[in-house]
């Protein structure tokens, strides 16, 4: 039978008082959820949903690019790529010979680094010879790999939606499987975290470097956002991009990925959610059998670097022939701060679709912008971050014109209290958005793991709605006044080169 919380039609659900609705949903969820923690510290959340014989799996590692060591940015993302290369037995034509070849690659690479790092000038001829030897060793080691065998096994057994992502705060692995293949998931997922193999590492490093080139260096928006973070954040590692800085990527070594794995991929730092047609008792037995093999290790320390208070406005510009864009960011506290739900409400009022303040004023009525919106939590929420606005001017209008209008709107927003109708509309949309996410196994698996890790209890998924409902017009005005100040603002924008002048980096 379908759980009661998923029988509530969306239109009816949004008319119910939020506390009553979500209190009912929470009780319904609790009846179908089983939680357990293995002796090694790995935590599981299992939600039974027997409507269809499918299961969604979500592995949440509480480590991301914010944990990249200095000079090794991109290593968290790099390990995510390596996790799809298989295990000691899956993905290799000859595991023993492959391991010997991989060891030889690292031995020669050590020689190359030693020559490069000499206090005296390195010998170019010697560098070239070592590089050629290294290239041959890498080619030999790669010849033992069976390309894409790990993902192919998943796909051939009905797995869909297989992917992973590295953000500032976390690394996530996920896909869906038929219910009769759950044991295969336990075998495959535990295997790649038991003893990962750095298979085709340097080939994959080139893939990651190209990814950065395409998504950041050749993308005006990606480049601008990276510039904004690097300007707004002076000290905190939120300033570093998840993909890594170019020179760091180009110098990553296998030992860097191994050290990151050893420090952060400890069982106590991993949470797994399973949602679908499963028996919780069997899930616990399989978890014990397969993930119980992972050794218990100490938890890593969190980032201790704190961003110092911003003492004045900052402004950076980048030349680009593309459509002008402007980003405006204000420092804000982390997701555990008492005002976190207030920022979400502010975002909803200012940037919540066609009824929002920015859209109505700048896009629809005055038509000075093609797009204008906001994001309440960037680049992550685990540590203090940013509240960001974005502006894209309409043809015939300028960024300066858009910025002036935004400042006027924020001035009104801090001077006059938001009306109760707008406040109620945002709260209703928030509830409706959550209900939509609750309707899929994948969405539920993602939310359960994320809320558990970030707040210590998946129930925050429901109680956060109560927090939103408690936000008042006074709260909105107070927070806006406190944080949306010139002193606390960083602006990043693009500007087009003058006619006849080539853009930066163009050949003459």
N, C-alpha and C positions, 0 to 999 in steps of 0.2 A: 504494500500500500504506500502511496506517495506521502511523505511526511507532511504534517499539517501546514508548516510554514511555506510550502511550495504550492499549496492549493489556493492561496489567497490571490485573487485576481489583482493585477496591478492597479487598475482604476479604483477599485474598492479599497485596496490597501492604503493608497495615498490619502484617503479621506478619514482614516482612523487616527485617533490620537497616538502620536509616536510612542510614548512610554508603554502604553497598553499593548500596542501591536508588537513591539520588539521584545517585550517581556514574554509574550506568548511564543514568539519565534525562538527565543533563547531556551525556554523550557522544552520546546519540541526538538531543538538541536541536541540538547543534553541527553535526551533519550536515545539518540542514534549515534552518539560519539563515544569512542573508547580511546583513552590516552594511556600510554605506558612509556617508561624510560628504561632502556637496557642498562645493565651494570656498568657499561663503558661510558654512559652519559648520553647516548643518542636517543632523542625523543621522537615518538610517533604519535600522530593524531589520525584516527581512523573514523570515517563517517560512512555509515551504511546508507546506500541509496539503491534499491533493487529494481528500479524502473526498467533498466536495460542492462544486458550482460557486458558492461564496459566499466573500466576503472581508470581514474586519473591519478597520476603520481607526481608529486612535487617535492623535490629535494632543495632545501633552503640552507645555504652555507652562510653563516653570519660573518662574512668577510668579503670585501670588495676592493675597489681601487684606492679607497681611503687608507687601506692597510698596506699598499705597495711600499716597499722600502725606498728610501731616498736613492735616486739614481737608477732605480729599477721600476719606474712607472710602467704600467702595462703588464706586469707579471701575473696579477690576478686574472686578467683577461686571457693571457697566454695559457695559463693552466686550464682555464675553461675549454680552450680549443683542444688541449692535449687529452682531456677527459673523454673525448670521442674517438681516440685512436685505438681503444681496446684495452686488453689486459695482457698478462704474461702469455696466455695461451690463445686468446682471440685477437687475430690481426697479424700474426707472424707465420711465415713459412717454416722457420726453424728458430724457435725461441732462444736456444743456447747460443747458436751462431750469431743471432741478431744481437744478443746482449754483449757478446765479445766485440762485435763491430761497433756498437754504440759506445763502449768503453774506450775503444781506440779513437773514435771521433773526439771525445773529450780530452784524451791525452794530447792529441795533436793541437786541439784548440788551445790548450794551456800553453803550448809552445808559442803559438801565434800571439797570444796575449802577452806573454813574457817578452817577446821581441818588440811588440808595439809599445810596451810600457817601460822600456829602458830609459834610464836617465839621460844617457847619451842618445844621439839621433839613431833611430832604427835603420838597419841596412835594407834598402828597398829590394835588392836582389833576394835576400834571405826571406823577407816578408812574402815576396811573390812565390818563392819555392814552397814555403810552408802552406800558403793559401792553396796552392795547386794540390798539395798532398792532402790537405783538409777536404777540399772539394771531392777528391776521389774517395776518401774515407766516408764522407757523408753519402755519396752515391751508392757505395757498397752497403752501408747500413740500411739505407732506404730500400734497397732491392729485396730485403727480407720481408718488408711490410706487404700486407694484403690490403690494398686501398679500400677504405670505407666498409670493412667487414662488420665492425660493431654496429653502425647504423643499419646496415643491410639486414642483419639478423633481426633487428627490431622491426623493420618494415615487412620482412617476409613472414613475420609472426603476427601481423595485423596491427602493429604499432603505428600510431599517427600523431602528428603534431610534435614530433621530437625536436627539441631545441634547448637552448640555454642562453643566459644573458648575464653579463657582468655589469653591475652598476657601482656607484660610489660606495654603497653600504652593504651589498650582498652579491652572491653568485647563486643563480638558480638553474636547476636542471629539471626538465619536465617532458612528459609525453603520456599518451593514453594507450591502454592495452585492452584486448578482449579479456573478460573475466577468467577464462580458462588458461590464461598465460601469465597469471600473477607470479607464480614461482620463478618463471624465467626472468621477470623484472627483478626480483630479489637477487637472483644469481648475477645478472649483468650489472646492476647498479652497485651492489656491494663489491663486485670484482674490480671495478675501475677505481674505487677508493681504497681498496685493500693494499695493492702494490701497483700503482700506476707505472706505465712504461713510457719514457720520453721518446716515443716513436715518431720519426719524421719531424723532429722539433724545429730544425732550422728551415725546413721547407715551409712549415706552418708559420714560422716567424716572418717569412717573406709575405705570406698571405695577410698576416696582421698588419704589416707595414703598408701593404697596398690598401688595406681597409682604411687605415688612417688617411692615406693620400686621397682616397675617393670621398670619404665622409666628412673630412675636416679641411684638408689643404685645398681641395678643389670645390668645396661647397661654401659659399659666402656665409650662409646661416650657421653652419658648423664652426667655421673659423671665428665668427663673431661671438658665438656663445662661449667658445673656449677662451677668447680674449676677455669677455666679461668676467668669467670666474677667476682668471688669473689676475685681474685688476681688483675685483671686489675682495678676494681672499689673499691677504698678504702672507699669512703663516700657516693656516690650516690646510691639510692635504686635499680638502675639497677643491682646491685650485687646480689640481692635476686631473687631466682627462682619463676616463676609464681605459681608453685604448692605449694610453701612454704617449709620452713625448717621443718624437721621431728618433732622436739619438739613443734614447734608452731602449726602445724596441730593437734597434739595430745591434745592440750589444748584449741583449739578454742571452743567458746561458742556461743549459739544462740544470745546473746546480742551483740557479736562482729559482726556477720553478719548483725544484725538489724541496728547497728550503721553505718556500711559501706554503707548499702542501703540508710539510711536516709541522709547521707552526699553526696553521689555521684550519686545516682539514682534520681536526680532531673530533671524535664522536660527540663530545659535549658541545661542540660549536655547530652541529648539524641538526636540523629538524626536518622530518619527513611527514608529509600529509598524504593520506590515501583516501580517495572518495569514489564510491561506486558500489558495484555488486560484489561485496566481499563479506567474509565471516571474520569478525574481529579476533576471535580466538586463533584462527588459522594464521591471520596476519601476525599475531604476536609470536606464534611458533616459528614462522618463516623468518621473521625479523631476528629472533634469537639465534636461529641456525646460521643465517648468512651474515647479518651485520654484527652479530656477536663476535665474529672473528676479528673485528677491528679493535686494536689495542687501545685501552684507556690512556689518554695523555693529558697533560695540563692544559687548561684553557689559555688562550692568548690574552695579553693585556689590551685594553682599548686604547685608542689614540688619546694622548694626553696633551698634545699641542692645542692651545686655545687661541682663537682668533682675537687679536686685540681690538678694542673699540675703534671704530672709524672716526677720525677727528676732522673730517671735512669732505666735501663732495669730490668725486673722482670722475674723470671723463676721458675716454679713449676713442680714437677713430681709426678706421681701416679703409683704405681705398679699394673700391670694387666697382666694376662696370655693371653689376647686376642691380636689381631692384633695391632701392634704399630701405634699410631696416634699422630700427632703434630698439635697444633693450635697456630697461631701467630697473635696477635691482636695489632692494633695501634689506639690510641685515635683519634677521628675525631669530627668535630662540628655537630650540629643538622641539621635536614632536611630543616630548613629555612635559613641556611647559603648560601651565594652566591656560594660557591663551592660544594654544594650538587650534582648538575648535573655532576660535574667533577669527583666525586667519582664513580658515576654510569658508566661513560665512562671508567674510569680506570678498574673497575671490568669487563666490557665487553671485553676490550682488553686483560686483563690477564687471564680471566676465562670464556670467552663466548663460550664454546663448543670446537669442534675439531679444529677450526682455531685459538684458543687462544694461547697466548704465553706459558702459563704453560703447557697446554696439548701437544703442539707440541714439546716442549723442554724436558719435564720431563717424559711424558707418552709415546709418540709415538717414538721420536728419541732416547733418551738416555735410555728409559725404566727403569728408576730408581724408578718410582712411579706407583702405581696402580691407584691413584687418586691425583689430585692437583687442587685446585680451590680457590675461594674467595667469600666473601659476603660483600657487600658495607655498609650495615646498620645493626648493631647488638648492643644490643638486641632489640632496638627500635629507632625511629627517633625523637620523641618529644623532647628529651633532648640529649646533646652530648653523643655519644656512641663510637662504635668501628668499624674499618674496619678489617676483619679477613681473614686469609689464613688457609687452611687445607692441610695437607700432609699425604699420606698413602704410605709407601714404598713398592716397589715390592719385591718378595722373593729374598733373596741374597743381598739386599741393606738395608741401615740403615736410621734412621731419621736424623742423623748427615749429611749424604751424601745429603739427600734431602734438609735439611736446608741450607747447603752451596750453593747448586745450586739455591735455591730461592733467597738467598742474592745476588748472582751474577747476576741473572736476574733483580732484583730490582735495582742493581747498574747500569746496562746498561739502565734500564728504566728511571732512574733519570739523567743519563749522556747524553743520546741521545734522541732527540725528536722522538715521535712516527710518523710513516709515514702516509701520508694522506689517503692511501688506507685502512689501518687498522682502521683509525678514521672513515672513511665513512662507512665501513662495520658494525661497532658497531652501528652507528646512524641508519642505515637501519634496523638492527635486532631489535632495540628498537621500531621503528615504527611498524614493522611487529608484534612484541609481543603485542603491544597495540591493534592493529586491531583484533587480535585473541580474546582478552578478550572482545572486544566490541560486539562479535557475540552471546553472551548468556545473557539471562535475569539475571541469577545469578551473572555473572561476572560484569555486568553493575551496578547492585544494590550494590554490594560490593564496587566497585570503586567510585561511586557517593557519597556514605556516607563517605567513608574514606577520599577522597580528600576534601570534604566540611569541615569535622571536623579538619583535619590537616592543611589545607591551607586557610580556611575561604571561599572557593568558589570551587564548583565542576569543574569549567572551567579550573582549574589548571591541570586537567587530560589531556587537550589538549595543554595548553600553556607550560607545562613541556617539551613537545617535542621540542618546539621552544628553550627552555633553553638548551636542549641537543645539538641541532644543532649549537648553538653558541659556544660550547666548542671547543677550539683550541689546537693544539699540545703544544703551550706554556703553556696553562692552565694545561694540563696534567703533564708536566714536573715540573712546579712550585709546584703543590699540592703534587706530589710524593716526591719531595725534602723536602718539609716542614713537612710532616707527617710520611713518612716511614724512621724513624731514630731509631737507637739503643736505644736512651734515651726514646723514646716514645713507646717502644715495650714491650709486655708481652707474654711470651711463656708458654704453658702448654702442657705436653707430657706424654705419658704412656711408661713404660719400663717393660720388662718381667723379672720375678724372675729368679735367677740363677738356673741352673739344680739341681734338688734334693731339692731345697728350696721351701716350700709351699708358695703360694701367701698370702698376708696379709688377715687375716680373715679366712683362711682355718684351719680346725681342724687338729691336729697332729695325 
